[in-house]
C-alpha cells in the first residue's frame, strides 16, 4: 500500500495498537499525526516514530467536545482517520455507575463521531 502524499490521523496513538498503526502508516508513506491527552506522551511517541517518516503530534482530550474542536482546529483536513482511542474498566457490567458509563461513551463513541463528522465530508469533497 502506498500512502505517499496522504495525511493520517491516528487517535490514541501514544502506545499499543494505535502506536503500531501509526508506525505502519508511516512505513506505507503517509504523513502521520499521533494524538494523545498529554504533551509528554505525544512527544515521546513522535520521538520513537520519527525515524520512520513524517510524523507530528497533537495533544488534545478528544473525549470532550472542546478537545475535538481543538484537534480539528490544529488539523483541519486528513486523508485517513483511524479512530483508535478507547478506554474500558475491568469490573462487572452491572456494577458500573452511570457516570462511568457516560465517560466510556464520551471517550469510545463520541470522540470518533465528532471527528468523523468533521473529517468525512471533507474527504468526500476531495475524492479521498
CORDASUL-V758599 format. One record per pair of residues at least 6 apart in sequence whose C-alpha atoms are under 8 Angstrom apart, sorted by the first residue. I is the first residue (numbers start at 1). GAP is how many residues later the second one is. If there is no record, write none. Layout:
# CORDASUL-V758599
I | GAP
I | GAP
This chain:
# CORDASUL-V758599
1 | 27
2 | 26
2 | 27
2 | 28
3 | 22
3 | 25
3 | 26
3 | 27
4 | 24
4 | 25
4 | 26
4 | 27
5 | 24
5 | 25
5 | 26
6 | 23
6 | 24
6 | 25
6 | 72
6 | 73
6 | 74
7 | 23
7 | 24
7 | 25
7 | 26
7 | 71
7 | 72
7 | 73
8 | 17
8 | 22
8 | 23
8 | 24
8 | 25
8 | 70
8 | 71
8 | 72
8 | 73
8 | 74
9 | 23
9 | 24
9 | 25
9 | 26
9 | 69
9 | 71
9 | 72
9 | 73
10 | 8
10 | 11
10 | 12
10 | 22
10 | 23
10 | 24
10 | 25
10 | 71
10 | 72
10 | 73
10 | 74
11 | 7
11 | 23
11 | 24
11 | 25
11 | 71
11 | 72
11 | 73
11 | 74
12 | 6
12 | 7
12 | 22
12 | 23
12 | 24
12 | 71
12 | 72
12 | 73
12 | 74
13 | 6
13 | 7
13 | 8
13 | 9
13 | 21
13 | 22
13 | 23
13 | 32
13 | 71
13 | 72
14 | 20
14 | 21
14 | 22
14 | 27
14 | 28
14 | 30
14 | 31
15 | 30
17 | 67
18 | 66
18 | 67
19 | 15
19 | 26
22 | 10
22 | 11
22 | 12
23 | 26
23 | 29
25 | 6
25 | 7
26 | 6
26 | 26
26 | 27
26 | 28
26 | 29
27 | 25
27 | 26
29 | 24
30 | 23
30 | 24
31 | 22
31 | 23
31 | 24
32 | 22
32 | 23
32 | 24
33 | 22
33 | 23
33 | 24
33 | 25
34 | 8
34 | 11
34 | 12
34 | 21
34 | 22
34 | 23
34 | 24
35 | 7
35 | 22
35 | 23
35 | 24
35 | 25
36 | 6
36 | 22
36 | 23
36 | 24
36 | 25
37 | 22
37 | 23
37 | 24
37 | 25
38 | 21
38 | 22
39 | 19
39 | 20
42 | 15
42 | 16
42 | 17
43 | 14
46 | 9
46 | 10
46 | 11
49 | 6
58 | 13
58 | 16
60 | 7
60 | 8
60 | 10
60 | 11
61 | 6
61 | 7
62 | 6
62 | 7
62 | 9
62 | 45
62 | 49
63 | 43
63 | 44
63 | 45
63 | 47
63 | 48
64 | 42
64 | 43
64 | 47
65 | 46
65 | 49
68 | 43
68 | 46
68 | 47
72 | 43
72 | 46
76 | 43
77 | 42
77 | 45
77 | 46
78 | 41
78 | 45
79 | 44
79 | 49
81 | 35
81 | 38
83 | 28
83 | 29
85 | 22
85 | 23
85 | 26
86 | 18
86 | 21
86 | 22
87 | 17
87 | 20
87 | 21
88 | 16
